[in-house]
Amino acid sequence: RCGESVGSLFIEYSEKSIRLTRCHKCNKVADKYIEYELVLVLIDVLLLRLPAYRHLMFNRYDHHVTEVN
């Protein structure tokens, strides 16, 4: 929630069991939106909630680095 970078957003113990990672700086869940449906995330984005926007920009999709020559 504070925007601090973490190594991973969750730890997967089994196919149906995960644990969300806590931020070492503020001790809150790093990205609670991992468990949310996309529609709920988009509603929070429309309500201008920064953590929801951050989730969409950095954590929702895999980023592929491409080189421009």
PQR file of N, CA, C, O and H, with PARSE charges and radii, in Angstrom:
ATOM      1  N   ARG A   1       0.804  -1.206   0.000 -0.4000 1.5000
ATOM      2  CA  ARG A   1       0.000   0.000   0.000 -0.0000 2.0000
ATOM      3  C   ARG A   1       0.840   1.259   0.000  0.5500 1.7000
ATOM      4  O   ARG A   1       0.418   2.296  -0.513 -0.5500 1.4000
ATOM      5  N   CYS A   2       2.023   1.172   0.571 -0.4000 1.5000
ATOM      6  CA  CYS A   2       2.868   2.364   0.635 -0.0000 2.0000
ATOM      7  C   CYS A   2       3.656   2.571  -0.663  0.5500 1.7000
ATOM      8  O   CYS A   2       4.249   3.631  -0.861 -0.5500 1.4000
ATOM      9  H   CYS A   2       2.366   0.330   0.988  0.4000 1.0000
ATOM     10  N   GLY A   3       3.666   1.568  -1.546 -0.4000 1.5000
ATOM     11  CA  GLY A   3       4.373   1.683  -2.811 -0.0000 2.0000
ATOM     12  C   GLY A   3       5.766   1.097  -2.797  0.5500 1.7000
ATOM     13  O   GLY A   3       6.461   1.133  -3.812 -0.5500 1.4000
ATOM     14  H   GLY A   3       3.184   0.707  -1.385  0.4000 1.0000
ATOM     15  N   GLU A   4       6.186   0.559  -1.667 -0.4000 1.5000
ATOM     16  CA  GLU A   4       7.505  -0.062  -1.556 -0.0000 2.0000
ATOM     17  C   GLU A   4       7.538  -1.345  -2.392  0.5500 1.7000
ATOM     18  O   GLU A   4       6.553  -2.082  -2.435 -0.5500 1.4000
ATOM     19  H   GLU A   4       5.621   0.530  -0.843  0.4000 1.0000
ATOM     20  N   SER A   5       8.642  -1.608  -3.040 -0.4000 1.5000
ATOM     21  CA  SER A   5       8.793  -2.799  -3.871 -0.0000 2.0000
ATOM     22  C   SER A   5       8.980  -4.044  -3.002  0.5500 1.7000
ATOM     23  O   SER A   5       9.685  -4.004  -1.993 -0.5500 1.4000
ATOM     24  H   SER A   5       9.443  -1.009  -3.005  0.4000 1.0000
ATOM     25  N   VAL A   6       8.343  -5.148  -3.401 -0.4000 1.5000
ATOM     26  CA  VAL A   6       8.506  -6.433  -2.712 -0.0000 2.0000
ATOM     27  C   VAL A   6       8.928  -7.477  -3.739  0.5500 1.7000
ATOM     28  O   VAL A   6       8.676  -7.320  -4.933 -0.5500 1.4000
ATOM     29  H   VAL A   6       7.770  -5.180  -4.220  0.4000 1.0000
ATOM     30  N   GLY A   7       9.571  -8.542  -3.270 -0.4000 1.5000
ATOM     31  CA  GLY A   7      10.068  -9.576  -4.170 -0.0000 2.0000
ATOM     32  C   GLY A   7       8.973 -10.337  -4.883  0.5500 1.7000
ATOM     33  O   GLY A   7       9.095 -10.614  -6.076 -0.5500 1.4000
ATOM     34  H   GLY A   7       9.776  -8.670  -2.300  0.4000 1.0000
ATOM     35  N   SER A   8       7.908 -10.680  -4.183 -0.4000 1.5000
ATOM     36  CA  SER A   8       6.766 -11.371  -4.783 -0.0000 2.0000
ATOM     37  C   SER A   8       5.506 -10.914  -4.066  0.5500 1.7000
ATOM     38  O   SER A   8       5.566 -10.435  -2.934 -0.5500 1.4000
ATOM     39  H   SER A   8       7.809 -10.454  -3.214  0.4000 1.0000
ATOM     40  N   LEU A   9       4.367 -11.065  -4.730 -0.4000 1.5000
ATOM     41  CA  LEU A   9       3.109 -10.598  -4.156 -0.0000 2.0000
ATOM     42  C   LEU A   9       2.433 -11.651  -3.297  0.5500 1.7000
ATOM     43  O   LEU A   9       1.605 -11.329  -2.445 -0.5500 1.4000
ATOM     44  H   LEU A   9       4.319 -11.454  -5.649  0.4000 1.0000
ATOM     45  N   PHE A  10       2.786 -12.913  -3.521 -0.4000 1.5000
ATOM     46  CA  PHE A  10       2.199 -13.977  -2.727 -0.0000 2.0000
ATOM     47  C   PHE A  10       3.113 -15.188  -2.740  0.5500 1.7000
ATOM     48  O   PHE A  10       4.012 -15.305  -3.573 -0.5500 1.4000
ATOM     49  H   PHE A  10       3.459 -13.175  -4.213  0.4000 1.0000
ATOM     50  N   ILE A  11       2.860 -16.096  -1.786 -0.4000 1.5000
ATOM     51  CA  ILE A  11       3.564 -17.375  -1.717 -0.0000 2.0000
ATOM     52  C   ILE A  11       2.519 -18.453  -1.929  0.5500 1.7000
ATOM     53  O   ILE A  11       1.504 -18.484  -1.233 -0.5500 1.4000
ATOM     54  H   ILE A  11       2.130 -16.001  -1.110  0.4000 1.0000
ATOM     55  N   GLU A  12       2.761 -19.340  -2.887 -0.4000 1.5000
ATOM     56  CA  GLU A  12       1.811 -20.407  -3.193 -0.0000 2.0000
ATOM     57  C   GLU A  12       2.249 -21.682  -2.477  0.5500 1.7000
ATOM     58  O   GLU A  12       3.322 -22.221  -2.749 -0.5500 1.4000
ATOM     59  H   GLU A  12       3.586 -19.315  -3.453  0.4000 1.0000
ATOM     60  N   TYR A  13       1.406 -22.155  -1.560 -0.4000 1.5000
ATOM     61  CA  TYR A  13       1.706 -23.364  -0.809 -0.0000 2.0000
ATOM     62  C   TYR A  13       1.167 -24.606  -1.504  0.5500 1.7000
ATOM     63  O   TYR A  13       1.782 -25.670  -1.440 -0.5500 1.4000
ATOM     64  H   TYR A  13       0.534 -21.717  -1.340  0.4000 1.0000
ATOM     65  N   SER A  14       0.032 -24.479  -2.160 -0.4000 1.5000
ATOM     66  CA  SER A  14      -0.554 -25.563  -2.953 -0.0000 2.0000
ATOM     67  C   SER A  14      -1.420 -24.909  -4.021  0.5500 1.7000
ATOM     68  O   SER A  14      -1.477 -23.683  -4.116 -0.5500 1.4000
ATOM     69  H   SER A  14      -0.468 -23.614  -2.212  0.4000 1.0000
ATOM     70  N   GLU A  15      -2.084 -25.715  -4.811 -0.4000 1.5000
ATOM     71  CA  GLU A  15      -2.896 -25.181  -5.904 -0.0000 2.0000
ATOM     72  C   GLU A  15      -3.998 -24.256  -5.402  0.5500 1.7000
ATOM     73  O   GLU A  15      -4.373 -23.311  -6.095 -0.5500 1.4000
ATOM     74  H   GLU A  15      -2.037 -26.711  -4.734  0.4000 1.0000
ATOM     75  N   LYS A  16      -4.515 -24.514  -4.220 -0.4000 1.5000
ATOM     76  CA  LYS A  16      -5.633 -23.737  -3.690 -0.0000 2.0000
ATOM     77  C   LYS A  16      -5.265 -22.901  -2.472  0.5500 1.7000
ATOM     78  O   LYS A  16      -6.143 -22.314  -1.841 -0.5500 1.4000
ATOM     79  H   LYS A  16      -4.210 -25.282  -3.657  0.4000 1.0000
ATOM     80  N   SER A  17      -4.002 -22.838  -2.139 -0.4000 1.5000
ATOM     81  CA  SER A  17      -3.597 -22.137  -0.922 -0.0000 2.0000
ATOM     82  C   SER A  17      -2.438 -21.183  -1.199  0.5500 1.7000
ATOM     83  O   SER A  17      -1.346 -21.598  -1.586 -0.5500 1.4000
ATOM     84  H   SER A  17      -3.289 -23.315  -2.652  0.4000 1.0000
ATOM     85  N   ILE A  18      -2.708 -19.886  -0.989 -0.4000 1.5000
ATOM     86  CA  ILE A  18      -1.662 -18.874  -1.137 -0.0000 2.0000
ATOM     87  C   ILE A  18      -1.664 -17.991   0.111  0.5500 1.7000
ATOM     88  O   ILE A  18      -2.636 -17.956   0.867 -0.5500 1.4000
ATOM     89  H   ILE A  18      -3.596 -19.549  -0.674  0.4000 1.0000
ATOM     90  N   ARG A  19      -0.567 -17.289   0.305 -0.4000 1.5000
ATOM     91  CA  ARG A  19      -0.476 -16.307   1.387 -0.0000 2.0000
ATOM     92  C   ARG A  19       0.059 -15.013   0.783  0.5500 1.7000
ATOM     93  O   ARG A  19       1.101 -15.007   0.127 -0.5500 1.4000
ATOM     94  H   ARG A  19       0.222 -17.317  -0.309  0.4000 1.0000
ATOM     95  N   LEU A  20      -0.664 -13.919   1.010 -0.4000 1.5000
ATOM     96  CA  LEU A  20      -0.251 -12.634   0.465 -0.0000 2.0000
ATOM     97  C   LEU A  20       0.964 -12.112   1.220  0.5500 1.7000
ATOM     98  O   LEU A  20       1.073 -12.271   2.436 -0.5500 1.4000
ATOM     99  H   LEU A  20      -1.510 -13.923   1.542  0.4000 1.0000
ATOM    100  N   THR A  21       1.870 -11.490   0.482 -0.4000 1.5000
ATOM    101  CA  THR A  21       3.096 -10.951   1.056 -0.0000 2.0000
ATOM    102  C   THR A  21       2.817  -9.624   1.743  0.5500 1.7000
ATOM    103  O   THR A  21       2.050  -8.800   1.246 -0.5500 1.4000
ATOM    104  H   THR A  21       1.781 -11.362  -0.506  0.4000 1.0000
ATOM    105  N   ARG A  22       3.448  -9.430   2.886 -0.4000 1.5000
ATOM    106  CA  ARG A  22       3.346  -8.166   3.615 -0.0000 2.0000
ATOM    107  C   ARG A  22       4.565  -7.301   3.300  0.5500 1.7000
ATOM    108  O   ARG A  22       5.676  -7.802   3.128 -0.5500 1.4000
ATOM    109  H   ARG A  22       4.072 -10.099   3.290  0.4000 1.0000
ATOM    110  N   CYS A  23       4.332  -6.016   3.230 -0.4000 1.5000
ATOM    111  CA  CYS A  23       5.405  -5.047   2.995 -0.0000 2.0000
ATOM    112  C   CYS A  23       6.298  -4.977   4.232  0.5500 1.7000
ATOM    113  O   CYS A  23       5.803  -4.922   5.358 -0.5500 1.4000
ATOM    114  H   CYS A  23       3.430  -5.610   3.369  0.4000 1.0000
ATOM    115  N   HIS A  24       7.603  -4.980   4.023 -0.4000 1.5000
ATOM    116  CA  HIS A  24       8.524  -4.901   5.156 -0.0000 2.0000
ATOM    117  C   HIS A  24       8.599  -3.487   5.749  0.5500 1.7000
ATOM    118  O   HIS A  24       9.076  -3.303   6.869 -0.5500 1.4000
ATOM    119  H   HIS A  24       8.006  -5.025   3.109  0.4000 1.0000
ATOM    120  N   LYS A  25       8.128  -2.502   4.996 -0.4000 1.5000
ATOM    121  CA  LYS A  25       8.184  -1.111   5.463 -0.0000 2.0000
ATOM    122  C   LYS A  25       6.954  -0.736   6.305  0.5500 1.7000
ATOM    123  O   LYS A  25       7.100  -0.172   7.389 -0.5500 1.4000
ATOM    124  H   LYS A  25       7.741  -2.651   4.086  0.4000 1.0000
ATOM    125  N   CYS A  26       5.741  -1.046   5.811 -0.4000 1.5000
ATOM    126  CA  CYS A  26       4.521  -0.639   6.520 -0.0000 2.0000
ATOM    127  C   CYS A  26       3.780  -1.813   7.172  0.5500 1.7000
ATOM    128  O   CYS A  26       2.825  -1.606   7.921 -0.5500 1.4000
ATOM    129  H   CYS A  26       5.622  -1.504   4.930  0.4000 1.0000
ATOM    130  N   ASN A  27       4.217  -3.033   6.888 -0.4000 1.5000
ATOM    131  CA  ASN A  27       3.649  -4.264   7.456 -0.0000 2.0000
ATOM    132  C   ASN A  27       2.192  -4.498   7.053  0.5500 1.7000
ATOM    133  O   ASN A  27       1.450  -5.160   7.779 -0.5500 1.4000
ATOM    134  H   ASN A  27       4.993  -3.201   6.280  0.4000 1.0000
ATOM    135  N   LYS A  28       1.779  -3.962   5.907 -0.4000 1.5000
ATOM    136  CA  LYS A  28       0.445  -4.215   5.364 -0.0000 2.0000
ATOM    137  C   LYS A  28       0.588  -5.117   4.139  0.5500 1.7000
ATOM    138  O   LYS A  28       1.682  -5.264   3.594 -0.5500 1.4000
ATOM    139  H   LYS A  28       2.382  -3.424   5.317  0.4000 1.0000
ATOM    140  N   VAL A  29      -0.521  -5.717   3.712 -0.4000 1.5000
ATOM    141  CA  VAL A  29      -0.503  -6.572   2.525 -0.0000 2.0000
ATOM    142  C   VAL A  29      -0.027  -5.744   1.339  0.5500 1.7000
ATOM    143  O   VAL A  29      -0.515  -4.638   1.106 -0.5500 1.4000
ATOM    144  H   VAL A  29      -1.409  -5.597   4.155  0.4000 1.0000
ATOM    145  N   ALA A  30       0.933  -6.289   0.589 -0.4000 1.5000
ATOM    146  CA  ALA A  30       1.545  -5.546  -0.520 -0.0000 2.0000
ATOM    147  C   ALA A  30       0.541  -5.206  -1.623  0.5500 1.7000
ATOM    148  O   ALA A  30       0.541  -4.080  -2.119 -0.5500 1.4000
ATOM    149  H   ALA A  30       1.330  -7.188   0.778  0.4000 1.0000
ATOM    150  N   ASP A  31      -0.312  -6.154  -2.016 -0.4000 1.5000
ATOM    151  CA  ASP A  31      -1.309  -5.908  -3.069 -0.0000 2.0000
ATOM    152  C   ASP A  31      -2.536  -6.755  -2.809  0.5500 1.7000
ATOM    153  O   ASP A  31      -2.594  -7.915  -3.216 -0.5500 1.4000
ATOM    154  H   ASP A  31      -0.312  -7.069  -1.613  0.4000 1.0000
ATOM    155  N   LYS A  32      -3.516  -6.180  -2.132 -0.4000 1.5000
ATOM    156  CA  LYS A  32      -4.735  -6.922  -1.806 -0.0000 2.0000
ATOM    157  C   LYS A  32      -5.563  -7.244  -3.046  0.5500 1.7000
ATOM    158  O   LYS A  32      -6.409  -8.138  -3.011 -0.5500 1.4000
ATOM    159  H   LYS A  32      -3.469  -5.237  -1.802  0.4000 1.0000
ATOM    160  N   TYR A  33      -5.328  -6.522  -4.139 -0.4000 1.5000
ATOM    161  CA  TYR A  33      -6.119  -6.710  -5.349 -0.0000 2.0000
ATOM    162  C   TYR A  33      -5.779  -8.001  -6.104  0.5500 1.7000
ATOM    163  O   TYR A  33      -6.456  -8.336  -7.076 -0.5500 1.4000
ATOM    164  H   TYR A  33      -4.641  -5.796  -4.167  0.4000 1.0000
ATOM    165  N   ILE A  34      -4.760  -8.715  -5.682 -0.4000 1.5000
ATOM    166  CA  ILE A  34      -4.422 -10.001  -6.293 -0.0000 2.0000
ATOM    167  C   ILE A  34      -5.614 -10.944  -6.228  0.5500 1.7000
ATOM    168  O   ILE A  34      -5.841 -11.718  -7.158 -0.5500 1.4000
ATOM    169  H   ILE A  34      -4.210  -8.443  -4.893  0.4000 1.0000
ATOM    170  N   GLU A  35      -6.373 -10.889  -5.147 -0.4000 1.5000
ATOM    171  CA  GLU A  35      -7.509 -11.783  -4.946 -0.0000 2.0000
ATOM    172  C   GLU A  35      -8.825 -11.235  -5.494  0.5500 1.7000
ATOM    173  O   GLU A  35      -9.835 -11.937  -5.450 -0.5500 1.4000
ATOM    174  H   GLU A  35      -6.188 -10.260  -4.392  0.4000 1.0000
ATOM    175  N   TYR A  36      -8.847 -10.023  -6.001 -0.4000 1.5000
ATOM    176  CA  TYR A  36     -10.075  -9.393  -6.466 -0.0000 2.0000
ATOM    177  C   TYR A  36     -10.360  -9.723  -7.919  0.5500 1.7000
ATOM    178  O   TYR A  36      -9.438  -9.933  -8.708 -0.5500 1.4000
ATOM    179  H   TYR A  36      -8.026  -9.452  -6.037  0.4000 1.0000
ATOM    180  N   GLU A  37     -11.631  -9.770  -8.270 -0.4000 1.5000
ATOM    181  CA  GLU A  37     -12.043  -9.886  -9.669 -0.0000 2.0000
ATOM    182  C   GLU A  37     -11.742  -8.562 -10.371  0.5500 1.7000
ATOM    183  O   GLU A  37     -11.740  -7.503  -9.742 -0.5500 1.4000
ATOM    184  H   GLU A  37     -12.380  -9.600  -7.629  0.4000 1.0000
ATOM    185  N   LEU A  38     -11.491  -8.630 -11.662 -0.4000 1.5000
ATOM    186  CA  LEU A  38     -11.121  -7.442 -12.429 -0.0000 2.0000
ATOM    187  C   LEU A  38     -12.183  -6.352 -12.344  0.5500 1.7000
ATOM    188  O   LEU A  38     -11.836  -5.173 -12.273 -0.5500 1.4000
ATOM    189  H   LEU A  38     -11.493  -9.489 -12.173  0.4000 1.0000
ATOM    190  N   VAL A  39     -13.453  -6.704 -12.348 -0.4000 1.5000
ATOM    191  CA  VAL A  39     -14.530  -5.715 -12.285 -0.0000 2.0000
ATOM    192  C   VAL A  39     -14.427  -4.897 -10.996  0.5500 1.7000
ATOM    193  O   VAL A  39     -14.616  -3.681 -11.020 -0.5500 1.4000
ATOM    194  H   VAL A  39     -13.735  -7.662 -12.406  0.4000 1.0000
ATOM    195  N   LEU A  40     -14.133  -5.549  -9.882 -0.4000 1.5000
ATOM    196  CA  LEU A  40     -14.011  -4.831  -8.614 -0.0000 2.0000
ATOM    197  C   LEU A  40     -12.799  -3.913  -8.602  0.5500 1.7000
ATOM    198  O   LEU A  40     -12.839  -2.826  -8.026 -0.5500 1.4000
ATOM    199  H   LEU A  40     -13.980  -6.537  -9.863  0.4000 1.0000
ATOM    200  N   VAL A  41     -11.725  -4.355  -9.237 -0.4000 1.5000
ATOM    201  CA  VAL A  41     -10.534  -3.504  -9.343 -0.0000 2.0000
ATOM    202  C   VAL A  41     -10.860  -2.269 -10.179  0.5500 1.7000
ATOM    203  O   VAL A  41     -10.476  -1.155  -9.821 -0.5500 1.4000
ATOM    204  H   VAL A  41     -11.692  -5.238  -9.704  0.4000 1.0000
ATOM    205  N   LEU A  42     -11.567  -2.464 -11.289 -0.4000 1.5000
ATOM    206  CA  LEU A  42     -11.919  -1.331 -12.151 -0.0000 2.0000
ATOM    207  C   LEU A  42     -12.838  -0.340 -11.443  0.5500 1.7000
ATOM    208  O   LEU A  42     -12.719   0.867 -11.651 -0.5500 1.4000
ATOM    209  H   LEU A  42     -11.879  -3.369 -11.580  0.4000 1.0000
ATOM    210  N   ILE A  43     -13.744  -0.828 -10.616 -0.4000 1.5000
ATOM    211  CA  ILE A  43     -14.598   0.078  -9.829 -0.0000 2.0000
ATOM    212  C   ILE A  43     -13.735   0.925  -8.900  0.5500 1.7000
ATOM    213  O   ILE A  43     -13.947   2.133  -8.785 -0.5500 1.4000
ATOM    214  H   ILE A  43     -13.841  -1.809 -10.446  0.4000 1.0000
ATOM    215  N   ASP A  44     -12.766   0.302  -8.240 -0.4000 1.5000
ATOM    216  CA  ASP A  44     -11.879   1.063  -7.361 -0.0000 2.0000
ATOM    217  C   ASP A  44     -11.020   2.056  -8.141  0.5500 1.7000
ATOM    218  O   ASP A  44     -10.707   3.131  -7.629 -0.5500 1.4000
ATOM    219  H   ASP A  44     -12.594  -0.678  -8.334  0.4000 1.0000
ATOM    220  N   VAL A  45     -10.635   1.715  -9.367 -0.4000 1.5000
ATOM    221  CA  VAL A  45      -9.896   2.660 -10.206 -0.0000 2.0000
ATOM    222  C   VAL A  45     -10.785   3.863 -10.521  0.5500 1.7000
ATOM    223  O   VAL A  45     -10.326   5.004 -10.475 -0.5500 1.4000
ATOM    224  H   VAL A  45     -10.890   0.842  -9.783  0.4000 1.0000
ATOM    225  N   LEU A  46     -12.054   3.610 -10.840 -0.4000 1.5000
ATOM    226  CA  LEU A  46     -12.986   4.712 -11.113 -0.0000 2.0000
ATOM    227  C   LEU A  46     -13.209   5.587  -9.883  0.5500 1.7000
ATOM    228  O   LEU A  46     -13.507   6.775 -10.003 -0.5500 1.4000
ATOM    229  H   LEU A  46     -12.426   2.683 -10.877  0.4000 1.0000
ATOM    230  N   LEU A  47     -13.062   4.994  -8.706 -0.4000 1.5000
ATOM    231  CA  LEU A  47     -13.176   5.746  -7.460 -0.0000 2.0000
ATOM    232  C   LEU A  47     -11.852   6.403  -7.060  0.5500 1.7000
ATOM    233  O   LEU A  47     -11.714   6.939  -5.960 -0.5500 1.4000
ATOM    234  H   LEU A  47     -12.820   4.028  -8.608  0.4000 1.0000
ATOM    235  N   LEU A  48     -10.880   6.349  -7.984 -0.4000 1.5000
ATOM    236  CA  LEU A  48      -9.575   6.988  -7.830 -0.0000 2.0000
ATOM    237  C   LEU A  48      -8.771   6.447  -6.651  0.5500 1.7000
ATOM    238  O   LEU A  48      -8.097   7.209  -5.959 -0.5500 1.4000
ATOM    239  H   LEU A  48     -10.993   5.914  -8.877  0.4000 1.0000
ATOM    240  N   ARG A  49      -8.837   5.163  -6.425 -0.4000 1.5000
ATOM    241  CA  ARG A  49      -8.050   4.537  -5.363 -0.0000 2.0000
ATOM    242  C   ARG A  49      -6.691   4.148  -5.929  0.5500 1.7000
ATOM    243  O   ARG A  49      -6.596   3.279  -6.796 -0.5500 1.4000
ATOM    244  H   ARG A  49      -9.385   4.544  -6.987  0.4000 1.0000
ATOM    245  N   LEU A  50      -5.651   4.790  -5.439 -0.4000 1.5000
ATOM    246  CA  LEU A  50      -4.291   4.611  -5.938 -0.0000 2.0000
ATOM    247  C   LEU A  50      -3.822   3.153  -5.916  0.5500 1.7000
ATOM    248  O   LEU A  50      -3.221   2.720  -6.900 -0.5500 1.4000
ATOM    249  H   LEU A  50      -5.728   5.496  -4.736  0.4000 1.0000
ATOM    250  N   PRO A  51      -4.056   2.371  -4.860 -0.5600 1.5000
ATOM    251  CA  PRO A  51      -3.591   0.974  -4.883  0.2800 2.0000
ATOM    252  C   PRO A  51      -4.206   0.151  -6.017  0.5500 1.7000
ATOM    253  O   PRO A  51      -3.547  -0.738  -6.556 -0.5500 1.4000
ATOM    254  N   ALA A  52      -5.455   0.434  -6.383 -0.4000 1.5000
ATOM    255  CA  ALA A  52      -6.090  -0.285  -7.495 -0.0000 2.0000
ATOM    256  C   ALA A  52      -5.422   0.082  -8.816  0.5500 1.7000
ATOM    257  O   ALA A  52      -5.158  -0.791  -9.644 -0.5500 1.4000
ATOM    258  H   ALA A  52      -5.991   1.156  -5.945  0.4000 1.0000
ATOM    259  N   TYR A  53      -5.150   1.361  -9.014 -0.4000 1.5000
ATOM    260  CA  TYR A  53      -4.461   1.817 -10.225 -0.0000 2.0000
ATOM    261  C   TYR A  53      -3.059   1.210 -10.293  0.5500 1.7000
ATOM    262  O   TYR A  53      -2.630   0.752 -11.352 -0.5500 1.4000
ATOM    263  H   TYR A  53      -5.365   2.069  -8.341  0.4000 1.0000
ATOM    264  N   ARG A  54      -2.352   1.206  -9.176 -0.4000 1.5000
ATOM    265  CA  ARG A  54      -1.008   0.630  -9.108 -0.0000 2.0000
ATOM    266  C   ARG A  54      -1.041  -0.861  -9.448  0.5500 1.7000
ATOM    267  O   ARG A  54      -0.150  -1.372 -10.127 -0.5500 1.4000
ATOM    268  H   ARG A  54      -2.700   1.578  -8.315  0.4000 1.0000
ATOM    269  N   HIS A  55      -2.080  -1.553  -8.969 -0.4000 1.5000
ATOM    270  CA  HIS A  55      -2.231  -2.975  -9.265 -0.0000 2.0000
ATOM    271  C   HIS A  55      -2.359  -3.198 -10.771  0.5500 1.7000
ATOM    272  O   HIS A  55      -1.701  -4.079 -11.326 -0.5500 1.4000
ATOM    273  H   HIS A  55      -2.804  -1.139  -8.418  0.4000 1.0000
ATOM    274  N   LEU A  56      -3.194  -2.413 -11.425 -0.4000 1.5000
ATOM    275  CA  LEU A  56      -3.373  -2.576 -12.873 -0.0000 2.0000
ATOM    276  C   LEU A  56      -2.098  -2.263 -13.646  0.5500 1.7000
ATOM    277  O   LEU A  56      -1.771  -2.951 -14.613 -0.5500 1.4000
ATOM    278  H   LEU A  56      -3.728  -1.698 -10.975  0.4000 1.0000
ATOM    279  N   MET A  57      -1.383  -1.236 -13.226 -0.4000 1.5000
ATOM    280  CA  MET A  57      -0.201  -0.808 -13.967 -0.0000 2.0000
ATOM    281  C   MET A  57       1.000  -1.728 -13.762  0.5500 1.7000
ATOM    282  O   MET A  57       1.765  -1.947 -14.701 -0.5500 1.4000
ATOM    283  H   MET A  57      -1.649  -0.678 -12.440  0.4000 1.0000
ATOM    284  N   PHE A  58       1.180  -2.263 -12.576 -0.4000 1.5000
ATOM    285  CA  PHE A  58       2.408  -2.992 -12.283 -0.0000 2.0000
ATOM    286  C   PHE A  58       2.229  -4.474 -11.994  0.5500 1.7000
ATOM    287  O   PHE A  58       3.152  -5.249 -12.242 -0.5500 1.4000
ATOM    288  H   PHE A  58       0.558  -2.085 -11.814  0.4000 1.0000
ATOM    289  N   ASN A  59       1.088  -4.897 -11.484 -0.4000 1.5000
ATOM    290  CA  ASN A  59       0.960  -6.266 -11.013 -0.0000 2.0000
ATOM    291  C   ASN A  59      -0.021  -7.139 -11.777  0.5500 1.7000
ATOM    292  O   ASN A  59       0.015  -8.361 -11.633 -0.5500 1.4000
ATOM    293  H   ASN A  59       0.337  -4.267 -11.283  0.4000 1.0000
ATOM    294  N   ARG A  60      -0.873  -6.567 -12.565 -0.4000 1.5000
ATOM    295  CA  ARG A  60      -1.921  -7.355 -13.226 -0.0000 2.0000
ATOM    296  C   ARG A  60      -1.397  -8.146 -14.411  0.5500 1.7000
ATOM    297  O   ARG A  60      -1.757  -9.311 -14.578 -0.5500 1.4000
ATOM    298  H   ARG A  60      -0.902  -5.574 -12.682  0.4000 1.0000
ATOM    299  N   TYR A  61      -0.575  -7.553 -15.217 -0.4000 1.5000
ATOM    300  CA  TYR A  61      -0.117  -8.183 -16.451 -0.0000 2.0000
ATOM    301  C   TYR A  61       1.392  -8.346 -16.432  0.5500 1.7000
ATOM    302  O   TYR A  61       2.102  -7.594 -15.764 -0.5500 1.4000
ATOM    303  H   TYR A  61      -0.283  -6.606 -15.081  0.4000 1.0000
ATOM    304  N   ASP A  62       1.873  -9.333 -17.170 -0.4000 1.5000
ATOM    305  CA  ASP A  62       3.314  -9.502 -17.326 -0.0000 2.0000
ATOM    306  C   ASP A  62       3.840  -8.409 -18.243  0.5500 1.7000
ATOM    307  O   ASP A  62       3.284  -8.145 -19.309 -0.5500 1.4000
ATOM    308  H   ASP A  62       1.296  -9.944 -17.712  0.4000 1.0000
ATOM    309  N   HIS A  63       4.900  -7.793 -17.815 -0.4000 1.5000
ATOM    310  CA  HIS A  63       5.528  -6.754 -18.639 -0.0000 2.0000
ATOM    311  C   HIS A  63       6.667  -7.395 -19.430  0.5500 1.7000
ATOM    312  O   HIS A  63       7.503  -8.108 -18.876 -0.5500 1.4000
ATOM    313  H   HIS A  63       5.352  -8.007 -16.950  0.4000 1.0000
ATOM    314  N   HIS A  64       6.681  -7.133 -20.709 -0.4000 1.5000
ATOM    315  CA  HIS A  64       7.739  -7.638 -21.560 -0.0000 2.0000
ATOM    316  C   HIS A  64       8.610  -6.472 -21.991  0.5500 1.7000
ATOM    317  O   HIS A  64       8.125  -5.504 -22.577 -0.5500 1.4000
ATOM    318  H   HIS A  64       6.001  -6.553 -21.159  0.4000 1.0000
ATOM    319  N   VAL A  65       9.876  -6.570 -21.701 -0.4000 1.5000
ATOM    320  CA  VAL A  65      10.796  -5.514 -22.082 -0.0000 2.0000
ATOM    321  C   VAL A  65      11.201  -5.745 -23.531  0.5500 1.7000
ATOM    322  O   VAL A  65      11.664  -6.825 -23.897 -0.5500 1.4000
ATOM    323  H   VAL A  65      10.270  -7.356 -21.225  0.4000 1.0000
ATOM    324  N   THR A  66      11.024  -4.732 -24.332 -0.4000 1.5000
ATOM    325  CA  THR A  66      11.410  -4.824 -25.737 -0.0000 2.0000
ATOM    326  C   THR A  66      12.458  -3.766 -26.017  0.5500 1.7000
ATOM    327  O   THR A  66      12.456  -2.687 -25.424 -0.5500 1.4000
ATOM    328  H   THR A  66      10.648  -3.854 -24.034  0.4000 1.0000
ATOM    329  N   GLU A  67      13.337  -4.093 -26.920 -0.4000 1.5000
ATOM    330  CA  GLU A  67      14.395  -3.168 -27.291 -0.0000 2.0000
ATOM    331  C   GLU A  67      14.008  -2.456 -28.572  0.5500 1.7000
ATOM    332  O   GLU A  67      13.544  -3.082 -29.525 -0.5500 1.4000
ATOM    333  H   GLU A  67      13.338  -4.970 -27.402  0.4000 1.0000
ATOM    334  N   VAL A  68      14.196  -1.173 -28.592 -0.4000 1.5000
ATOM    335  CA  VAL A  68      13.942  -0.390 -29.794 -0.0000 2.0000
ATOM    336  C   VAL A  68      15.294  -0.025 -30.392  0.5500 1.7000
ATOM    337  O   VAL A  68      16.117   0.618 -29.739 -0.5500 1.4000
ATOM    338  H   VAL A  68      14.573  -0.664 -27.817  0.4000 1.0000
ATOM    339  N   ASN A  69      15.514  -0.429 -31.613 -0.4000 1.5000
ATOM    340  CA  ASN A  69      16.771  -0.121 -32.291 -0.0000 2.0000
ATOM    341  C   ASN A  69      16.635   1.084 -33.179  0.5500 1.7000
ATOM    342  O   ASN A  69      17.601   1.486 -33.827 -0.5500 1.4000
ATOM    343  H   ASN A  69      14.846  -0.951 -32.143  0.4000 1.0000
TER
END
